[in-house]
Amino acid sequence: MSNINVGALQNNLQSINSNINAVGDLVSDVQAQVGRVSQDLASTNHELVALRHQFDEFVLQAERTANVQRSEVKLGVLKDDLEREFGHYGVVRRSSLGTLQAFDAGLVSNRSVQQVSEELMIQSPRYWLAPALVALAAWSRDDEELAKRAVDEAFSRDRQKTSLFFALVLRRQNRLDSATRWLRQYFTSLDPRALHREFAVVLEGVAQDAFGPAGRNLVLDQLSAWSGLLREESAIAEEQVIAWQQEISIQRGSVDDDLYPYLSAMSPQWGDVKRSLEHASALGFTHDKYRAILDAQPPASAKIEDQMDDLLEILITEFDTEELPRRREISFHEAVVDSAGDLVRAREAAEAEAEALQETLDAVSLVTQTAIRPQNLGISSNTQRLAIGANKADFVLGTGRYAADYRRVHRSEVDLTLGPNHSNYASTLGFSSWTVSTQLEQGQAERSLFDTWDAVLAAHIASVSFKRSTLVLPIVATVVALLIGLIGGPVLMLILTLVVGGGAYWFVRSRKNRADAAVAEAERAREAAKAVSRDQYRSAVAEWVDSGIVYREADARETDLLSLIDSWPTLTTETTASAA
């Protein structure tokens, strides 16, 4: 009976020992699987970060593409609305120029001109140009009474455009004295604080010397008086400087994060660096734009009839107040298309252009807008050059303020951060975070990085090293076996000691080997982990240095821009050069 009990007990102990070994194996397998899962999670995390970045870029690009598409559709609708509501004005405009040119060629009869002008008068009951065209037709057949009534009607609809229109028509006929009288009449109706946009035609006429010496002097004297009066108001003077600041800002370029992959990923202040680079770039782009304007060859002088036709076309096609709301909307959507869907830049550009699309401007602001946005006023590059010359002081101040604004927030140093997922080693070994300033000397920074890695690895090694707590289970099992052996006799004790003791030794030895292997693996990874982090840090520093070089080169273009402005010809210098 005793032998049977001993045998059964021995079998039970062997079963217990096997179970202990199985549990140990399972624990080891779980630890290995946890390690593999940790590595897989680290790899997956990197992939997710990259995917998120790509997704964000895709979403941004999709949004901008959609913005462009919406604006293109809206542009079509707005232009159709403009044509539908004001298309009949175009017939009157073309007919007025056609009438003058027909008179030159003598190819139409007075009766035909009269019939066309009267039909257009009926079709355009509110448009100032329609009665002006009737006056031209009456004038051609010496119908003084009808001409006078038609002029009065045109006056009642738009006194300023009518006066300027007849000044240009009379100048076209080389009747300088009459043209100058109409020009004086035009000036008597003006408020220098609220000039309508058609005044740009007067500037165009001065640039082309279209009004003759008397008309030219009249305009220049009046402009000089207005400028002196208006610039006494600090708000108006300040607005011109701001306009030039906006003009320079709009010229700035864009910086792609991919140009600085490490710096953009590691620096929390990358947004500030990017803005500094973009804003500094505006100085060079502005210089290049205005250099091209200055170097552009002015068109060859045309005969006076062609010059006046050009001015008349500008007057009658660019400045009808009723069309301005539509034109402002068109300007915004064109800016969206031009900026490739970037609504922030589009709004900035549209807001700046909206100034030139106001119903009225003071005389000083009108000259500034002529210099900056001639396309919105329909004038030539020659007039733009003269307006820039008149704005040299404001241009210089705007340049200085613009540069001072971005220099004030420019960063001379940034932080670089390596996070817990900056490498697979970091994810696997428990790296938390390391931050350093670019002001710190590179050798010191790398020593700090290596010290951080040493601390991380020390903590990791401590966590995977063999621990005395691992001995608890085999010791307990051995004690239990000995107690049972004491009860069962010497033979049973010997058997239990060999079986349980051997199993406990194997278990402890197995765990110790695994722990030593994990420690050895961590030690082997030490230098590689440091090297990966060091290389990322060095790459970010190199990109920071490169960004500084790019910034300083762009910032230095202020000198080029100021030199260009300083050398810009004024109306006086151009007049002197022409006389010489």
C-alpha positions in Angstrom: 0.0 0.0 0.0 2.9 2.3 1.0 4.7 1.6 -2.4 1.5 2.3 -4.3 1.0 5.6 -2.5 4.6 6.6 -3.1 4.3 5.8 -6.8 1.1 7.8 -7.1 2.7 10.7 -5.2 5.7 10.6 -7.4 3.5 10.7 -10.5 1.6 13.7 -9.0 4.9 15.5 -8.3 6.1 14.9 -11.8 2.8 16.2 -13.1 3.2 19.3 -10.9 6.8 19.8 -12.1 5.6 19.4 -15.7 2.9 22.0 -15.1 5.5 24.4 -13.6 7.7 24.0 -16.6 4.7 24.5 -18.9 3.7 27.6 -17.1 7.3 28.9 -17.4 7.3 28.1 -21.1 3.9 29.9 -21.5 5.2 32.9 -19.6 8.3 33.0 -21.8 6.2 32.7 -24.9 3.9 35.5 -23.7 6.9 37.7 -23.0 8.3 37.0 -26.5 4.9 37.7 -28.1 4.6 40.9 -26.1 8.0 41.9 -27.4 7.0 41.2 -30.9 3.7 43.0 -30.5 5.6 46.0 -29.0 7.9 46.1 -32.1 4.9 45.7 -34.4 3.1 48.5 -32.6 6.1 50.7 -33.0 6.4 50.0 -36.6 2.6 50.5 -37.1 2.8 53.7 -35.2 5.4 55.1 -37.6 3.4 54.0 -40.5 0.3 55.6 -39.1 2.1 58.9 -38.5 3.3 58.9 -42.1 -0.1 57.9 -43.3 -1.7 60.7 -41.2 0.7 63.2 -42.7 -0.1 62.0 -46.2 -3.8 62.1 -45.4 -3.6 65.7 -44.1 -1.8 66.7 -47.2 -4.4 65.0 -49.4 -7.2 66.6 -47.5 -5.6 70.1 -47.8 -4.9 69.5 -51.5 -8.5 68.3 -52.1 -9.9 71.3 -50.3 -7.8 73.7 -52.4 -8.8 71.9 -55.6 -12.4 72.1 -54.6 -12.0 75.8 -53.8 -10.5 76.4 -57.3 -13.3 74.5 -59.0 -16.0 76.4 -57.0 -14.3 79.7 -57.9 -14.0 78.8 -61.6 -17.8 77.9 -61.7 -18.6 81.1 -59.8 -16.4 83.2 -62.2 -18.4 81.9 -65.1 -21.7 82.8 -63.4 -20.5 86.2 -62.4 -19.2 87.1 -65.8 -22.5 85.8 -67.3 -24.4 88.0 -64.9 -22.2 91.0 -65.8 -22.8 90.5 -69.4 -26.5 90.0 -68.9 -27.0 93.1 -66.8 -24.5 95.4 -68.5 -23.9 93.9 -71.9 -26.0 96.5 -73.6 -23.5 99.1 -72.2 -20.9 97.4 -74.4 -22.9 98.2 -77.5 -22.9 101.9 -76.6 -19.2 101.8 -75.8 -18.3 100.2 -79.1 -20.6 102.5 -81.0 -19.1 105.7 -79.5 -15.6 104.7 -80.6 -16.9 103.5 -83.9 -18.7 106.8 -84.5 -15.4 108.8 -84.0 -13.5 106.5 -86.2 -16.2 106.5 -88.8 -16.1 110.3 -88.9 -12.3 110.1 -89.5 -12.8 107.8 -92.5 -16.0 109.5 -93.8 -17.5 106.1 -94.4 -21.0 106.6 -92.8 -23.6 109.2 -93.2 -24.8 111.6 -90.5 -28.2 110.1 -90.8 -26.9 106.6 -90.0 -25.0 107.9 -87.0 -28.1 109.7 -85.8 -30.3 106.7 -86.1 -27.8 104.4 -84.2 -27.3 107.0 -81.4 -31.0 107.5 -80.9 -31.7 103.8 -80.8 -29.0 103.3 -78.1 -30.4 106.2 -76.2 -33.7 104.4 -76.0 -32.1 101.1 -75.1 -29.8 102.6 -72.3 -32.0 105.0 -70.4 -29.7 105.4 -67.4 -26.3 105.2 -69.0 -24.4 108.5 -69.3 -22.6 107.5 -72.5 -25.8 107.1 -74.5 -26.8 110.9 -74.5 -23.1 111.7 -75.0 -23.2 109.7 -78.2 -26.4 111.5 -79.3 -24.5 114.8 -78.7 -21.6 113.5 -80.9 -24.1 112.7 -83.7 -25.8 116.1 -83.4 -22.4 117.8 -83.4 -21.5 116.0 -86.6 -24.5 117.6 -88.4 -24.2 121.0 -86.7 -27.4 120.5 -84.7 -26.4 122.8 -81.8 -29.7 122.7 -79.9 -29.9 118.9 -79.8 -26.2 118.7 -79.0 -26.7 121.0 -76.0 -29.7 119.1 -74.7 -27.8 115.8 -75.1 -24.8 117.2 -73.2 -27.1 118.4 -70.4 -28.7 115.0 -70.2 -25.3 113.3 -70.0 -24.2 115.8 -67.4 -27.2 115.0 -65.3 -26.3 111.3 -65.3 -22.5 111.6 -64.7 -21.0 115.1 -64.8 -17.4 114.0 -64.3 -17.3 111.2 -66.9 -19.1 113.5 -69.4 -16.6 116.3 -68.9 -13.6 114.0 -69.3 -15.2 112.3 -72.3 -15.6 115.6 -74.2 -12.1 116.7 -73.1 -10.7 113.6 -74.8 -12.9 113.9 -77.8 -11.9 117.5 -78.4 -8.3 116.7 -77.8 -8.7 113.9 -80.4 -9.8 116.6 -82.9 -6.7 118.6 -81.9 -8.8 121.4 -80.4 -6.4 121.9 -77.4 -8.1 125.1 -76.0 -11.5 123.5 -76.0 -10.1 120.3 -74.5 -8.4 122.2 -71.7 -11.6 124.1 -70.9 -13.5 120.8 -70.6 -10.6 119.5 -68.4 -11.0 122.5 -66.1 -14.7 121.9 -66.1 -13.9 118.3 -65.0 -11.6 119.5 -62.2 -14.3 121.8 -60.8 -16.5 118.9 -60.2 -13.9 116.9 -58.3 -13.5 116.3 -54.5 -9.9 115.3 -53.9 -11.0 113.2 -51.0 -13.5 111.2 -53.2 -12.2 110.9 -56.8 -14.0 108.5 -59.0 -11.8 105.8 -60.5 -12.0 107.3 -64.0 -9.4 109.9 -62.8 -6.9 107.2 -63.7 -7.5 108.2 -67.3 -6.2 111.7 -66.5 -3.0 110.1 -65.2 -2.8 108.0 -68.3 -3.2 111.1 -70.4 -0.4 112.9 -68.5 1.8 109.8 -69.0 1.2 109.9 -72.7 1.4 113.7 -72.9 -2.0 113.5 -74.5 -3.4 116.8 -73.1 -0.8 119.1 -74.5 1.5 121.4 -72.4 -1.4 123.4 -70.9 -3.5 120.4 -70.0 -0.4 118.6 -68.6 0.5 121.6 -66.4 -3.1 121.9 -65.2 -3.2 118.3 -64.1 0.3 118.3 -62.4 -0.4 121.6 -60.5 -3.7 120.2 -59.3 -2.2 116.9 -58.2 0.6 118.7 -56.4 -1.8 120.9 -54.5 -4.0 117.9 -53.6 -1.1 115.8 -52.4 0.2 118.6 -50.2 -3.2 119.1 -48.7 -4.1 115.4 -48.2 -0.8 114.3 -46.8 -1.2 116.7 -43.9 -3.7 114.1 -42.7 -1.7 111.4 -41.0 -4.4 108.7 -41.6 -4.1 109.2 -45.4 -0.3 109.2 -45.4 -0.3 106.1 -43.2 -2.7 104.3 -45.6 -0.2 104.6 -48.5 2.6 103.0 -46.5 0.2 100.2 -45.4 -0.8 99.7 -49.1 2.9 99.1 -50.0 3.3 96.8 -47.1 0.4 94.7 -48.3 1.8 94.8 -51.9 5.1 93.4 -50.7 3.5 90.7 -48.5 1.4 89.4 -51.4 4.6 88.7 -53.4 5.9 86.3 -50.8 6.6 82.7 -51.8 5.6 79.4 -50.2 7.9 77.0 -48.4 7.2 73.2 -48.7 7.7 71.2 -45.5 9.4 68.5 -47.7 12.3 70.9 -48.2 13.1 70.6 -44.5 11.8 67.1 -43.5 13.7 66.8 -40.3 13.4 70.3 -39.1 9.7 70.5 -39.8 9.2 67.2 -38.0 11.4 67.9 -34.9 10.9 71.6 -34.2 7.8 72.8 -32.4 8.6 76.3 -33.8 8.7 75.2 -37.4 5.6 77.3 -38.2 7.5 80.4 -37.1 10.6 79.4 -39.2 8.4 78.8 -42.2 6.7 82.1 -41.9 10.0 83.9 -41.6 11.3 82.3 -44.7 8.2 83.0 -46.7 8.0 86.7 -45.6 11.7 87.3 -46.2 11.3 85.9 -49.7 8.8 88.7 -50.6 11.6 91.3 -50.9 13.4 89.5 -53.7 10.1 88.7 -55.5 9.0 92.4 -55.2 12.4 93.6 -56.5 12.1 91.3 -59.5 8.5 92.3 -60.3 9.3 96.0 -60.2 12.6 95.6 -62.0 10.7 94.1 -64.8 8.2 97.0 -64.8 11.0 99.5 -65.0 12.9 97.7 -67.7 9.8 97.1 -69.9 10.0 99.1 -73.1 7.2 101.6 -73.4 5.1 101.3 -76.6 6.0 103.4 -79.5 4.2 106.7 -79.7 1.0 106.5 -81.7 -0.8 109.3 -83.5 -3.0 111.5 -81.3 -6.2 109.9 -82.6 -5.1 106.4 -81.6 -3.9 107.7 -78.2 -7.2 109.4 -77.5 -9.1 106.3 -78.7 -7.1 104.2 -76.2 -8.0 106.7 -73.4 -11.6 106.8 -74.4 -11.8 103.0 -74.4 -10.3 103.0 -70.9 -12.8 105.6 -69.7 -15.9 103.9 -71.1 -15.0 100.3 -70.3 -13.4 100.3 -66.9 -15.2 102.6 -64.6 -18.9 102.3 -64.4 -19.9 102.2 -60.8 -22.8 99.9 -61.2 -20.5 97.1 -62.2 -18.1 97.4 -59.3 -19.8 94.9 -56.9 -19.6 92.2 -59.5 -16.0 93.1 -60.3 -15.1 92.9 -56.7 -16.5 89.4 -56.5 -14.8 88.4 -59.7 -11.5 89.8 -58.2 -11.8 87.5 -55.2 -12.5 84.3 -57.2 -9.7 85.1 -59.6 -7.4 85.4 -56.6 -8.6 81.9 -55.4 -7.7 80.4 -58.8 -4.4 82.3 -58.9 -3.4 81.1 -55.4 -4.3 77.4 -56.2 -7.2 77.4 -53.8 -5.3 78.9 -50.8 -8.2 80.9 -49.3 -6.0 82.8 -46.8 -3.8 84.2 -49.5 -6.7 84.7 -51.8 -8.5 86.9 -49.2 -5.3 88.8 -48.5 -4.9 89.5 -52.3 -8.6 90.3 -52.8 -8.7 92.7 -49.8 -5.6 94.5 -51.2 -7.2 94.7 -54.6 -10.5 95.8 -53.2 -9.0 99.2 -52.5 -8.5 99.8 -56.3 -12.1 98.7 -56.9 -13.7 101.2 -54.5 -16.2 103.6 -56.0 -14.1 106.6 -54.9 -10.6 107.2 -53.6 -8.7 110.2 -52.4 -6.2 111.6 -54.9 -3.2 110.3 -53.0 -4.6 106.8 -52.7 -5.6 106.7 -56.3 -2.0 107.4 -57.4 -0.9 104.7 -55.0 -3.3 102.2 -56.5 -2.3 103.2 -60.0 1.3 102.3 -59.0 0.4 99.0 -57.4 -2.6 97.6 -59.3 -2.8 99.3 -62.8 -4.7 96.3 -64.1 -7.7 97.2 -61.9 -7.7 100.7 -63.3 -7.1 99.7 -66.9 -4.0 101.9 -67.4 -0.6 101.2 -69.0 2.7 100.3 -67.6 4.1 103.7 -68.5 1.5 105.4 -66.3 2.3 102.8 -63.6 6.0 103.8 -63.7 5.2 107.4 -63.2 2.9 106.6 -60.3 5.6 104.5 -58.7 8.0 107.5 -59.0 5.4 109.7 -57.2 5.2 107.0 -54.5 8.9 106.5 -53.9 8.8 107.7 -50.3 5.8 105.6 -49.4 7.4 102.6 -51.1 10.6 103.0 -49.1 8.7 103.3 -45.8 6.5 100.3 -46.6 9.6 98.2 -47.4 11.2 99.2 -44.1 8.1 98.4 -42.1 7.5 95.2 -43.8 11.0 94.0 -43.2 10.9 95.2 -39.6 7.7 93.3 -38.9 9.0 89.9 -39.9 12.4 90.5 -38.4 10.8 91.3 -35.1 9.3 87.8 -34.8 12.2 86.0 -36.5 13.6 83.2 -34.3 17.4 83.1 -33.8 17.0 79.6 -32.2 14.5 76.8 -32.0 14.0 73.7 -30.0 14.5 70.2 -31.5 12.6 67.3 -30.0 13.0 63.6 -30.4 9.8 61.9 -29.2 9.1 58.3 -28.2 8.4 57.3 -31.7 11.2 58.9 -33.6 12.8 55.5 -34.3 12.0 51.8 -33.8 14.7 51.7 -31.2 13.0 54.5 -29.3 9.6 52.8 -29.5 10.9 49.4 -28.4 13.3 50.5 -25.7 11.0 53.0 -24.0 12.6 56.3 -25.0 10.3 59.1 -23.7 11.5 62.5 -25.0 14.6 64.7 -25.5 14.6 68.4 -26.3 17.5 70.6 -27.0 18.0 74.2 -28.3 19.8 74.9 -31.5 21.9 77.4 -29.5 23.6 74.5 -27.6 26.9 73.5 -29.0 26.6 70.4 -31.1 29.0 68.3 -29.0 27.2 69.2 -25.8 23.9 68.4 -27.4 25.0 65.0 -28.5 26.4 64.2 -25.1 23.1 65.1 -23.6 21.3 62.9 -26.2 23.7 60.0 -25.4 23.2 60.5 -21.6 19.4 60.3 -22.2 19.8 57.1 -24.1 22.0 55.7 -21.4 19.3 56.4 -18.8 16.7 54.9 -21.1 18.7 51.8 -21.6 19.6 51.5 -17.9 15.9 51.6 -17.1 15.1 49.1 -19.9 17.9 46.7 -18.8 16.6 46.9 -15.2 13.2 46.0 -16.4 14.3 42.9 -18.4 17.2 41.7 -16.1 16.8 38.5 -14.1 15.1 39.3 -10.8 15.2 37.5 -7.5 11.5 37.5 -7.4 11.8 34.8 -10.2 13.1 32.4 -7.5 10.0 32.5 -5.4 8.0 29.9 -7.4 10.7 27.3 -7.7 11.6 27.7 -4.0 8.1 27.3 -2.9 7.8 24.2 -5.1 11.0 22.8 -3.6 9.9 23.4 0.0 6.5 21.7 -0.7 8.3 18.7 -2.2 10.6 18.5 0.9 7.7 18.6 3.3 6.0 15.8 1.4 9.3 13.9 1.3 9.6 14.2 5.1 6.3 12.6 5.4 6.9 9.9 2.8 10.3 8.7 3.9 13.9 8.9 2.6 13.2 7.3 -0.7 10.4 9.7 -1.6 12.4 12.6 -0.4 15.3 11.6 -2.7 13.0 11.3 -5.6 11.2 14.6 -4.9 14.5 16.4 -4.5 15.8 15.1 -7.8 12.6 15.8 -9.7 11.4 19.1 -8.2 14.9 20.4 -7.6 15.9 19.6 -11.2 12.8 21.3 -12.5 13.3 24.4 -10.4 16.9 24.6 -11.5 15.9 24.3 -15.2 13.1 26.9 -14.7 15.5 29.4 -13.0 18.2 28.7 -15.5 15.9 29.2 -18.4 14.6 32.5 -17.1 18.1 33.7 -16.4 19.2 32.9 -19.9 16.3 34.8 -21.4 16.9 37.8 -19.2 20.6 37.7 -20.0 19.8 37.5 -23.8 17.4 40.5 -23.4 20.1 42.5 -21.6 22.6 41.6 -24.3 20.2 42.6 -27.0 19.7 46.0 -25.4 23.4 46.4 -25.1 23.9 45.5 -28.7 21.2 48.1 -29.7 22.8 50.8 -27.6 25.2 52.3 -30.2 22.8 51.8 -33.1 19.9 53.5 -31.2 22.2 56.4 -30.4 23.4 56.7 -33.9 19.9 56.8 -35.4 18.9 59.6 -32.9 22.2 61.4 -33.5 21.8 61.4 -37.2 18.3 62.7 -37.0 19.5 65.5 -34.7 22.3 66.3 -37.0 20.0 66.4 -40.1 17.7 68.8 -38.3 20.6 71.0 -37.3 21.9 71.0 -40.9 18.4 72.0 -42.2 18.3 74.7 -39.5 21.6 76.1 -40.7 20.4 75.9 -44.3 17.2 77.7 -43.5 19.2 80.4 -41.8 21.3 80.9 -44.9 18.2 81.1 -47.1 16.6 83.6 -44.7 19.7 85.8 -44.6 20.0 85.8 -48.4 16.3 86.6 -48.8 16.5 89.3 -46.1 19.5 90.9 -47.8 17.4 91.5 -50.9 16.0 94.6 -49.1 19.2 96.4 -50.2 18.4 95.6 -53.8 14.8 96.7 -53.5 15.7 100.0 -51.8 18.3 100.7 -54.5 15.8 100.1 -57.2 13.3 102.4 -55.6 15.9 105.1 -55.1 16.9 104.9 -58.8 13.3 105.0 -59.9 12.6 108.0 -62.3 10.1 110.6 -61.2 7.9 112.7 -63.4 10.4 115.5 -63.2 13.4 113.3 -64.1 11.5 111.7 -67.0 10.5 115.2 -68.3 14.1 116.4 -68.1 15.4 113.3 -69.9 12.8 113.7 -72.7 13.7 117.4 -73.1 17.4 116.5 -73.4 
